[in-house]
């Protein structure tokens, strides 16, 4: 601003958020799906609906430790391959009661 308080110049900082917004939308879409498109397993949304129904239930929640490190070191394709493999093992175990 000059001595009269008028704006003389200003600086604008911009950032392209196109990719971040696309990722956010994909995550929002996935949140409402009942079957995960990658693994074919029920999602948390499906679990919440099942738990809300009356009657006894049995379920398992699996956390794959250090998946972020696999994604970072080897890429998301490797991380997805790990998730798919774990899902196949779980499906096999569930059907071989």
Biopython code that builds the backbone (N, CA, C, O; Angstrom):
import numpy as np
from Bio.PDB.StructureBuilder import StructureBuilder

atoms = [
    (1, "UNK", "N", (0.853, -1.181, 0.000)),
    (1, "UNK", "CA", (0.000, 0.000, 0.000)),
    (1, "UNK", "C", (0.897, 1.242, 0.000)),
    (1, "UNK", "O", (2.005, 1.254, 0.538)),
    (2, "UNK", "N", (0.367, 2.259, -0.620)),
    (2, "UNK", "CA", (1.145, 3.484, -0.633)),
    (2, "UNK", "C", (0.825, 4.333, 0.601)),
    (2, "UNK", "O", (0.100, 3.896, 1.494)),
    (3, "UNK", "N", (1.365, 5.531, 0.638)),
    (3, "UNK", "CA", (1.189, 6.399, 1.811)),
    (3, "UNK", "C", (-0.251, 6.854, 2.009)),
    (3, "UNK", "O", (-0.597, 7.376, 3.069)),
    (4, "UNK", "N", (-1.107, 6.656, 0.974)),
    (4, "UNK", "CA", (-2.517, 7.034, 1.083)),
    (4, "UNK", "C", (-3.407, 5.842, 1.432)),
    (4, "UNK", "O", (-4.623, 5.985, 1.557)),
    (5, "UNK", "N", (-2.796, 4.671, 1.588)),
    (5, "UNK", "CA", (-3.568, 3.474, 1.920)),
    (5, "UNK", "C", (-4.146, 2.744, 0.720)),
    (5, "UNK", "O", (-4.933, 1.810, 0.871)),
    (6, "UNK", "N", (-3.750, 3.176, -0.480)),
    (6, "UNK", "CA", (-4.224, 2.512, -1.691)),
    (6, "UNK", "C", (-3.334, 1.316, -2.012)),
    (6, "UNK", "O", (-2.128, 1.328, -1.768)),
    (7, "UNK", "N", (-3.957, 0.295, -2.560)),
    (7, "UNK", "CA", (-3.202, -0.893, -2.946)),
    (7, "UNK", "C", (-2.357, -0.558, -4.164)),
    (7, "UNK", "O", (-2.852, -0.053, -5.172)),
    (8, "UNK", "N", (-1.071, -0.853, -4.046)),
    (8, "UNK", "CA", (-0.140, -0.602, -5.141)),
    (8, "UNK", "C", (0.091, -1.905, -5.911)),
    (8, "UNK", "O", (0.101, -1.915, -7.142)),
    (9, "UNK", "N", (0.271, -2.975, -5.190)),
    (9, "UNK", "CA", (0.425, -4.286, -5.807)),
    (9, "UNK", "C", (0.037, -5.343, -4.780)),
    (9, "UNK", "O", (-0.032, -5.071, -3.581)),
    (10, "UNK", "N", (-0.214, -6.546, -5.268)),
    (10, "UNK", "CA", (-0.517, -7.659, -4.375)),
    (10, "UNK", "C", (0.043, -8.935, -4.985)),
    (10, "UNK", "O", (0.315, -9.010, -6.183)),
    (11, "UNK", "N", (0.204, -9.924, -4.135)),
    (11, "UNK", "CA", (0.747, -11.201, -4.557)),
    (11, "UNK", "C", (-0.319, -12.270, -4.383)),
    (11, "UNK", "O", (-1.010, -12.309, -3.364)),
    (12, "UNK", "N", (-0.449, -13.130, -5.373)),
    (12, "UNK", "CA", (-1.414, -14.222, -5.338)),
    (12, "UNK", "C", (-0.641, -15.541, -5.332)),
    (12, "UNK", "O", (0.286, -15.736, -6.119)),
    (13, "UNK", "N", (-1.035, -16.435, -4.436)),
    (13, "UNK", "CA", (-0.442, -17.762, -4.404)),
    (13, "UNK", "C", (-1.526, -18.736, -4.831)),
    (13, "UNK", "O", (-2.609, -18.771, -4.247)),
    (14, "UNK", "N", (-1.226, -19.524, -5.854)),
    (14, "UNK", "CA", (-2.213, -20.475, -6.376)),
    (14, "UNK", "C", (-1.654, -21.879, -6.280)),
    (14, "UNK", "O", (-0.443, -22.100, -6.287)),
    (15, "UNK", "N", (-2.582, -22.819, -6.189)),
    (15, "UNK", "CA", (-2.194, -24.227, -6.185)),
    (15, "UNK", "C", (-3.267, -25.002, -6.924)),
    (15, "UNK", "O", (-4.457, -24.817, -6.669)),
    (16, "UNK", "N", (-2.857, -25.864, -7.834)),
    (16, "UNK", "CA", (-3.795, -26.688, -8.586)),
    (16, "UNK", "C", (-4.252, -27.833, -7.686)),
    (16, "UNK", "O", (-3.437, -28.658, -7.272)),
    (17, "UNK", "N", (-5.544, -27.890, -7.382)),
    (17, "UNK", "CA", (-6.082, -28.924, -6.495)),
    (17, "UNK", "C", (-6.876, -29.977, -7.258)),
    (17, "UNK", "O", (-7.621, -30.749, -6.654)),
    (18, "UNK", "N", (-6.722, -30.016, -8.580)),
    (18, "UNK", "CA", (-7.497, -30.944, -9.403)),
    (18, "UNK", "C", (-7.289, -32.383, -8.967)),
    (18, "UNK", "O", (-8.257, -33.113, -8.759)),
    (19, "UNK", "N", (-6.044, -32.796, -8.827)),
    (19, "UNK", "CA", (-5.755, -34.189, -8.454)),
    (19, "UNK", "C", (-6.240, -34.484, -7.039)),
    (19, "UNK", "O", (-6.840, -35.534, -6.805)),
    (20, "UNK", "N", (-5.998, -33.597, -6.105)),
    (20, "UNK", "CA", (-6.442, -33.803, -4.725)),
    (20, "UNK", "C", (-7.963, -33.906, -4.643)),
    (20, "UNK", "O", (-8.494, -34.706, -3.873)),
    (21, "UNK", "N", (-8.652, -33.106, -5.428)),
    (21, "UNK", "CA", (-10.122, -33.135, -5.436)),
    (21, "UNK", "C", (-10.628, -34.440, -6.038)),
    (21, "UNK", "O", (-11.617, -34.998, -5.561)),
    (22, "UNK", "N", (-9.967, -34.930, -7.074)),
    (22, "UNK", "CA", (-10.359, -36.211, -7.675)),
    (22, "UNK", "C", (-10.187, -37.353, -6.679)),
    (22, "UNK", "O", (-11.037, -38.239, -6.597)),
    (23, "UNK", "N", (-9.110, -37.336, -5.936)),
    (23, "UNK", "CA", (-8.877, -38.359, -4.904)),
    (23, "UNK", "C", (-9.940, -38.255, -3.819)),
    (23, "UNK", "O", (-10.470, -39.274, -3.376)),
    (24, "UNK", "N", (-10.257, -37.048, -3.389)),
    (24, "UNK", "CA", (-11.279, -36.861, -2.359)),
    (24, "UNK", "C", (-12.627, -37.411, -2.827)),
    (24, "UNK", "O", (-13.343, -38.051, -2.057)),
    (25, "UNK", "N", (-12.968, -37.156, -4.095)),
    (25, "UNK", "CA", (-14.245, -37.664, -4.626)),
    (25, "UNK", "C", (-14.261, -39.187, -4.673)),
    (25, "UNK", "O", (-15.265, -39.813, -4.335)),
    (26, "UNK", "N", (-13.134, -39.784, -5.097)),
    (26, "UNK", "CA", (-13.071, -41.252, -5.142)),
    (26, "UNK", "C", (-13.247, -41.840, -3.747)),
    (26, "UNK", "O", (-13.949, -42.837, -3.580)),
    (27, "UNK", "N", (-12.619, -41.235, -2.751)),
    (27, "UNK", "CA", (-12.766, -41.723, -1.374)),
    (27, "UNK", "C", (-14.199, -41.543, -0.885)),
    (27, "UNK", "O", (-14.727, -42.416, -0.197)),
    (28, "UNK", "N", (-14.826, -40.442, -1.224)),
    (28, "UNK", "CA", (-16.217, -40.218, -0.819)),
    (28, "UNK", "C", (-17.133, -41.237, -1.471)),
    (28, "UNK", "O", (-18.041, -41.758, -0.824)),
    (29, "UNK", "N", (-16.905, -41.530, -2.750)),
    (29, "UNK", "CA", (-17.712, -42.533, -3.447)),
    (29, "UNK", "C", (-17.526, -43.908, -2.824)),
    (29, "UNK", "O", (-18.492, -44.652, -2.650)),
    (30, "UNK", "N", (-16.291, -44.244, -2.489)),
    (30, "UNK", "CA", (-15.992, -45.546, -1.897)),
    (30, "UNK", "C", (-16.662, -45.693, -0.533)),
    (30, "UNK", "O", (-17.076, -46.790, -0.159)),
    (31, "UNK", "N", (-16.769, -44.595, 0.208)),
    (31, "UNK", "CA", (-17.353, -44.638, 1.547)),
    (31, "UNK", "C", (-18.768, -45.209, 1.535)),
    (31, "UNK", "O", (-19.162, -45.901, 2.474)),
    (32, "UNK", "N", (-19.526, -44.932, 0.497)),
    (32, "UNK", "CA", (-20.920, -45.363, 0.452)),
    (32, "UNK", "C", (-21.122, -46.712, -0.223)),
    (32, "UNK", "O", (-22.241, -47.224, -0.247)),
    (33, "UNK", "N", (-20.071, -47.292, -0.769)),
    (33, "UNK", "CA", (-20.193, -48.603, -1.394)),
    (33, "UNK", "C", (-20.238, -49.686, -0.326)),
    (33, "UNK", "O", (-19.622, -49.554, 0.732)),
    (34, "UNK", "N", (-20.969, -50.752, -0.609)),
    (34, "UNK", "CA", (-21.093, -51.843, 0.353)),
    (34, "UNK", "C", (-20.086, -52.957, 0.091)),
    (34, "UNK", "O", (-19.755, -53.724, 0.995)),
    (35, "UNK", "N", (-19.607, -53.045, -1.129)),
    (35, "UNK", "CA", (-18.578, -54.016, -1.479)),
    (35, "UNK", "C", (-17.393, -53.252, -2.055)),
    (35, "UNK", "O", (-17.552, -52.444, -2.970)),
    (36, "UNK", "N", (-16.211, -53.508, -1.518)),
    (36, "UNK", "CA", (-15.016, -52.807, -1.983)),
    (36, "UNK", "C", (-14.665, -53.285, -3.393)),
    (36, "UNK", "O", (-14.534, -54.489, -3.614)),
    (37, "UNK", "N", (-14.511, -52.372, -4.346)),
    (37, "UNK", "CA", (-14.280, -52.781, -5.734)),
    (37, "UNK", "C", (-12.952, -53.506, -5.956)),
    (37, "UNK", "O", (-12.835, -54.293, -6.896)),
    (38, "UNK", "N", (-11.972, -53.260, -5.126)),
    (38, "UNK", "CA", (-10.666, -53.890, -5.294)),
    (38, "UNK", "C", (-10.637, -55.299, -4.713)),
    (38, "UNK", "O", (-10.139, -56.229, -5.349)),
    (39, "UNK", "N", (-11.176, -55.455, -3.495)),
    (39, "UNK", "CA", (-11.058, -56.733, -2.793)),
    (39, "UNK", "C", (-12.292, -57.620, -2.921)),
    (39, "UNK", "O", (-12.203, -58.838, -2.772)),
    (40, "UNK", "N", (-13.440, -57.011, -3.197)),
    (40, "UNK", "CA", (-14.678, -57.782, -3.235)),
    (40, "UNK", "C", (-15.217, -58.112, -1.856)),
    (40, "UNK", "O", (-16.157, -58.895, -1.722)),
    (41, "UNK", "N", (-14.624, -57.516, -0.835)),
    (41, "UNK", "CA", (-15.072, -57.742, 0.545)),
    (41, "UNK", "C", (-16.037, -56.639, 0.973)),
    (41, "UNK", "O", (-16.024, -55.544, 0.410)),
    (42, "UNK", "N", (-16.873, -56.933, 1.971)),
    (42, "UNK", "CA", (-17.772, -55.895, 2.488)),
    (42, "UNK", "C", (-16.981, -54.711, 3.054)),
    (42, "UNK", "O", (-15.889, -54.877, 3.597)),
    (43, "UNK", "N", (-17.550, -53.537, 2.915)),
    (43, "UNK", "CA", (-16.920, -52.324, 3.432)),
    (43, "UNK", "C", (-17.448, -52.001, 4.821)),
    (43, "UNK", "O", (-18.323, -52.698, 5.336)),
    (44, "UNK", "N", (-16.926, -50.961, 5.417)),
    (44, "UNK", "CA", (-17.383, -50.509, 6.733)),
    (44, "UNK", "C", (-18.855, -50.117, 6.683)),
    (44, "UNK", "O", (-19.580, -50.326, 7.656)),
    (45, "UNK", "N", (-19.307, -49.551, 5.563)),
    (45, "UNK", "CA", (-20.718, -49.189, 5.402)),
    (45, "UNK", "C", (-21.593, -50.434, 5.526)),
    (45, "UNK", "O", (-22.608, -50.416, 6.222)),
    (46, "UNK", "N", (-21.202, -51.506, 4.855)),
    (46, "UNK", "CA", (-21.939, -52.769, 4.942)),
    (46, "UNK", "C", (-21.903, -53.309, 6.360)),
    (46, "UNK", "O", (-22.918, -53.784, 6.869)),
    (47, "UNK", "N", (-20.747, -53.242, 7.002)),
    (47, "UNK", "CA", (-20.611, -53.719, 8.378)),
    (47, "UNK", "C", (-21.536, -52.942, 9.310)),
    (47, "UNK", "O", (-22.223, -53.535, 10.141)),
    (48, "UNK", "N", (-21.553, -51.633, 9.174)),
    (48, "UNK", "CA", (-22.422, -50.810, 10.025)),
    (48, "UNK", "C", (-23.888, -51.208, 9.864)),
    (48, "UNK", "O", (-24.629, -51.280, 10.845)),
    (49, "UNK", "N", (-24.302, -51.465, 8.623)),
    (49, "UNK", "CA", (-25.691, -51.870, 8.386)),
    (49, "UNK", "C", (-25.983, -53.227, 9.024)),
    (49, "UNK", "O", (-27.041, -53.418, 9.623)),
    (50, "UNK", "N", (-25.057, -54.157, 8.899)),
    (50, "UNK", "CA", (-25.255, -55.489, 9.474)),
    (50, "UNK", "C", (-25.288, -55.428, 10.999)),
    (50, "UNK", "O", (-26.093, -56.115, 11.627)),
    (51, "UNK", "N", (-24.431, -54.621, 11.591)),
    (51, "UNK", "CA", (-24.400, -54.504, 13.051)),
    (51, "UNK", "C", (-25.660, -53.850, 13.598)),
    (51, "UNK", "O", (-26.023, -54.077, 14.752)),
    (52, "UNK", "N", (-26.329, -53.042, 12.786)),
    (52, "UNK", "CA", (-27.559, -52.377, 13.219)),
    (52, "UNK", "C", (-28.747, -53.339, 13.251)),
    (52, "UNK", "O", (-29.754, -53.061, 13.902)),
    (53, "UNK", "N", (-28.630, -54.460, 12.556)),
    (53, "UNK", "CA", (-29.720, -55.440, 12.540)),
    (53, "UNK", "C", (-29.717, -56.236, 13.843)),
    (53, "UNK", "O", (-28.659, -56.473, 14.426)),
    (54, "UNK", "N", (-30.914, -56.652, 14.306)),
    (54, "UNK", "CA", (-30.966, -57.428, 15.545)),
    (54, "UNK", "C", (-30.398, -58.838, 15.339)),
    (54, "UNK", "O", (-30.347, -59.352, 14.222)),
    (55, "UNK", "N", (-29.979, -59.435, 16.439)),
    (55, "UNK", "CA", (-29.498, -60.808, 16.404)),
    (55, "UNK", "C", (-27.992, -60.903, 16.590)),
    (55, "UNK", "O", (-27.271, -59.910, 16.488)),
    (56, "UNK", "N", (-27.526, -62.135, 16.869)),
    (56, "UNK", "CA", (-26.085, -62.341, 17.092)),
    (56, "UNK", "C", (-25.291, -62.177, 15.795)),
    (56, "UNK", "O", (-25.801, -62.414, 14.700)),
    (57, "UNK", "N", (-24.049, -61.773, 15.947)),
    (57, "UNK", "CA", (-23.201, -61.526, 14.795)),
    (57, "UNK", "C", (-21.778, -61.989, 15.077)),
    (57, "UNK", "O", (-21.316, -62.004, 16.218)),
    (58, "UNK", "N", (-21.114, -62.360, 14.018)),
    (58, "UNK", "CA", (-19.689, -62.659, 14.077)),
    (58, "UNK", "C", (-19.029, -61.901, 12.934)),
    (58, "UNK", "O", (-19.479, -61.975, 11.790)),
    (59, "UNK", "N", (-17.978, -61.183, 13.241)),
    (59, "UNK", "CA", (-17.264, -60.464, 12.193)),
    (59, "UNK", "C", (-15.802, -60.331, 12.586)),
    (59, "UNK", "O", (-15.436, -60.484, 13.751)),
    (60, "UNK", "N", (-14.990, -60.047, 11.606)),
    (60, "UNK", "CA", (-13.563, -59.818, 11.834)),
    (60, "UNK", "C", (-13.172, -58.518, 11.157)),
    (60, "UNK", "O", (-13.635, -58.209, 10.059)),
    (61, "UNK", "N", (-12.335, -57.782, 11.810)),
    (61, "UNK", "CA", (-11.788, -56.553, 11.237)),
    (61, "UNK", "C", (-10.276, -56.751, 11.126)),
    (61, "UNK", "O", (-9.606, -57.050, 12.114)),
    (62, "UNK", "N", (-9.759, -56.583, 9.937)),
    (62, "UNK", "CA", (-8.349, -56.828, 9.673)),
    (62, "UNK", "C", (-7.667, -55.511, 9.314)),
    (62, "UNK", "O", (-8.165, -54.738, 8.496)),
    (63, "UNK", "N", (-6.533, -55.276, 9.936)),
    (63, "UNK", "CA", (-5.716, -54.105, 9.607)),
    (63, "UNK", "C", (-4.395, -54.608, 9.045)),
    (63, "UNK", "O", (-3.702, -55.397, 9.687)),
    (64, "UNK", "N", (-4.049, -54.156, 7.856)),
    (64, "UNK", "CA", (-2.784, -54.544, 7.241)),
    (64, "UNK", "C", (-1.741, -53.518, 7.676)),
    (64, "UNK", "O", (-1.731, -52.388, 7.188)),
    (65, "UNK", "N", (-0.878, -53.912, 8.580)),
    (65, "UNK", "CA", (0.150, -53.011, 9.099)),
    (65, "UNK", "C", (1.144, -52.601, 8.023)),
    (65, "UNK", "O", (1.516, -53.400, 7.163)),
    (66, "UNK", "N", (1.559, -51.368, 8.083)),
    (66, "UNK", "CA", (2.624, -50.824, 7.247)),
    (66, "UNK", "C", (2.289, -50.803, 5.754)),
    (66, "UNK", "O", (3.193, -50.762, 4.919)),
    (67, "UNK", "N", (1.014, -50.831, 5.416)),
    (67, "UNK", "CA", (0.626, -50.774, 4.004)),
    (67, "UNK", "C", (1.105, -49.475, 3.360)),
    (67, "UNK", "O", (1.495, -49.465, 2.193)),
    (68, "UNK", "N", (1.076, -48.399, 4.106)),
    (68, "UNK", "CA", (1.538, -47.115, 3.571)),
    (68, "UNK", "C", (3.001, -47.194, 3.165)),
    (68, "UNK", "O", (3.416, -46.560, 2.195)),
    (69, "UNK", "N", (3.784, -47.974, 3.906)),
    (69, "UNK", "CA", (5.197, -48.125, 3.554)),
    (69, "UNK", "C", (5.364, -48.924, 2.259)),
    (69, "UNK", "O", (6.247, -48.630, 1.454)),
    (70, "UNK", "N", (4.518, -49.926, 2.064)),
    (70, "UNK", "CA", (4.545, -50.690, 0.809)),
    (70, "UNK", "C", (4.178, -49.773, -0.351)),
    (70, "UNK", "O", (4.841, -49.779, -1.389)),
    (71, "UNK", "N", (3.118, -48.984, -0.173)),
    (71, "UNK", "CA", (2.697, -48.044, -1.219)),
    (71, "UNK", "C", (3.798, -47.046, -1.548)),
    (71, "UNK", "O", (4.043, -46.740, -2.715)),
    (72, "UNK", "N", (4.456, -46.542, -0.515)),
    (72, "UNK", "CA", (5.508, -45.544, -0.718)),
    (72, "UNK", "C", (6.729, -46.146, -1.408)),
    (72, "UNK", "O", (7.279, -45.552, -2.335)),
    (73, "UNK", "N", (7.147, -47.316, -0.960)),
    (73, "UNK", "CA", (8.368, -47.923, -1.497)),
    (73, "UNK", "C", (8.168, -48.561, -2.867)),
    (73, "UNK", "O", (9.039, -48.464, -3.732)),
    (74, "UNK", "N", (7.021, -49.213, -3.068)),
    (74, "UNK", "CA", (6.832, -50.006, -4.284)),
    (74, "UNK", "C", (5.699, -49.513, -5.186)),
    (74, "UNK", "O", (5.534, -50.003, -6.303)),
    (75, "UNK", "N", (4.929, -48.556, -4.706)),
    (75, "UNK", "CA", (3.823, -48.025, -5.502)),
    (75, "UNK", "C", (2.487, -48.634, -5.106)),
    (75, "UNK", "O", (2.423, -49.677, -4.456)),
    (76, "UNK", "N", (1.426, -47.957, -5.516)),
    (76, "UNK", "CA", (0.080, -48.386, -5.139)),
    (76, "UNK", "C", (-0.313, -49.720, -5.773)),
    (76, "UNK", "O", (-1.121, -50.460, -5.212)),
    (77, "UNK", "N", (0.250, -50.025, -6.927)),
    (77, "UNK", "CA", (-0.057, -51.324, -7.536)),
    (77, "UNK", "C", (0.399, -52.461, -6.635)),
    (77, "UNK", "O", (-0.305, -53.462, -6.503)),
    (78, "UNK", "N", (1.557, -52.325, -6.019)),
    (78, "UNK", "CA", (2.054, -53.357, -5.095)),
    (78, "UNK", "C", (1.168, -53.422, -3.855)),
    (78, "UNK", "O", (0.827, -54.509, -3.388)),
    (79, "UNK", "N", (0.797, -52.262, -3.325)),
    (79, "UNK", "CA", (-0.094, -52.240, -2.167)),
    (79, "UNK", "C", (-1.434, -52.865, -2.486)),
    (79, "UNK", "O", (-1.983, -53.613, -1.677)),
    (80, "UNK", "N", (-1.964, -52.566, -3.658)),
    (80, "UNK", "CA", (-3.236, -53.175, -4.079)),
    (80, "UNK", "C", (-3.100, -54.681, -4.213)),
    (80, "UNK", "O", (-4.014, -55.421, -3.851)),
    (81, "UNK", "N", (-1.955, -55.148, -4.736)),
    (81, "UNK", "CA", (-1.727, -56.589, -4.864)),
    (81, "UNK", "C", (-1.727, -57.259, -3.495)),
    (81, "UNK", "O", (-2.252, -58.362, -3.343)),
    (82, "UNK", "N", (-1.140, -56.598, -2.500)),
    (82, "UNK", "CA", (-1.144, -57.133, -1.136)),
    (82, "UNK", "C", (-2.579, -57.227, -0.618)),
    (82, "UNK", "O", (-2.972, -58.252, -0.061)),
    (83, "UNK", "N", (-3.350, -56.176, -0.799)),
    (83, "UNK", "CA", (-4.742, -56.183, -0.330)),
    (83, "UNK", "C", (-5.565, -57.266, -1.020)),
    (83, "UNK", "O", (-6.360, -57.948, -0.374)),
    (84, "UNK", "N", (-5.378, -57.425, -2.312)),
    (84, "UNK", "CA", (-6.108, -58.457, -3.048)),
    (84, "UNK", "C", (-5.722, -59.837, -2.536)),
    (84, "UNK", "O", (-6.585, -60.699, -2.371)),
    (85, "UNK", "N", (-4.435, -60.057, -2.282)),
    (85, "UNK", "CA", (-3.978, -61.355, -1.780)),
    (85, "UNK", "C", (-4.565, -61.650, -0.397)),
    (85, "UNK", "O", (-5.038, -62.757, -0.142)),
    (86, "UNK", "N", (-4.534, -60.668, 0.478)),
    (86, "UNK", "CA", (-5.117, -60.840, 1.817)),
    (86, "UNK", "C", (-6.614, -61.135, 1.709)),
    (86, "UNK", "O", (-7.130, -61.994, 2.424)),
    (87, "UNK", "N", (-7.305, -60.433, 0.824)),
    (87, "UNK", "CA", (-8.738, -60.660, 0.629)),
    (87, "UNK", "C", (-9.006, -62.082, 0.153)),
    (87, "UNK", "O", (-9.948, -62.722, 0.620)),
    (88, "UNK", "N", (-8.190, -62.580, -0.769)),
    (88, "UNK", "CA", (-8.376, -63.954, -1.258)),
    (88, "UNK", "C", (-8.163, -64.967, -0.139)),
    (88, "UNK", "O", (-8.895, -65.953, -0.049)),
    (89, "UNK", "N", (-7.178, -64.735, 0.702)),
    (89, "UNK", "CA", (-6.949, -65.631, 1.843)),
    (89, "UNK", "C", (-8.163, -65.615, 2.766)),
    (89, "UNK", "O", (-8.624, -66.670, 3.202)),
    (90, "UNK", "N", (-8.681, -64.431, 3.065)),
    (90, "UNK", "CA", (-9.839, -64.317, 3.946)),
    (90, "UNK", "C", (-11.067, -65.002, 3.349)),
    (90, "UNK", "O", (-11.808, -65.679, 4.062)),
    (91, "UNK", "N", (-11.283, -64.827, 2.047)),
    (91, "UNK", "CA", (-12.422, -65.481, 1.393)),
    (91, "UNK", "C", (-12.283, -66.999, 1.473)),
    (91, "UNK", "O", (-13.265, -67.699, 1.719)),
    (92, "UNK", "N", (-11.076, -67.510, 1.268)),
    (92, "UNK", "CA", (-10.836, -68.953, 1.343)),
    (92, "UNK", "C", (-11.096, -69.452, 2.756)),
    (92, "UNK", "O", (-11.741, -70.486, 2.935)),
    (93, "UNK", "N", (-10.613, -68.746, 3.746)),
    (93, "UNK", "CA", (-10.833, -69.142, 5.135)),
    (93, "UNK", "C", (-12.311, -69.113, 5.500)),
    (93, "UNK", "O", (-12.794, -69.980, 6.228)),
    (94, "UNK", "N", (-13.020, -68.125, 4.998)),
    (94, "UNK", "CA", (-14.455, -67.978, 5.321)),
    (94, "UNK", "C", (-15.282, -69.098, 4.683)),
    (94, "UNK", "O", (-16.299, -69.508, 5.242)),
    (95, "UNK", "N", (-14.861, -69.588, 3.538)),
    (95, "UNK", "CA", (-15.636, -70.628, 2.871)),
    (95, "UNK", "C", (-15.221, -72.046, 3.288)),
    (95, "UNK", "O", (-15.927, -73.006, 2.980)),
    (96, "UNK", "N", (-14.089, -72.189, 3.983)),
    (96, "UNK", "CA", (-13.609, -73.502, 4.440)),
    (96, "UNK", "C", (-13.870, -73.693, 5.929)),
    (96, "UNK", "O", (-12.971, -74.071, 6.680)),
    (97, "UNK", "N", (-15.077, -73.437, 6.343)),
    (97, "UNK", "CA", (-15.419, -73.547, 7.770)),
    (97, "UNK", "C", (-15.209, -74.936, 8.187)),
    (97, "UNK", "O", (-15.432, -75.272, 9.350)),
]
sb = StructureBuilder()
sb.init_structure("model")
sb.init_model(0)
sb.init_chain("A")
sb.init_seg("    ")
for serial, (resi, resn, name, xyz) in enumerate(atoms, 1):
    if name == "N":
        sb.init_residue(resn, " ", resi, " ")
    sb.init_atom(name, np.array(xyz, "f"), 0.0, 1.0, " ", f" {name:<3s}", serial, name[0])
structure = sb.get_structure()
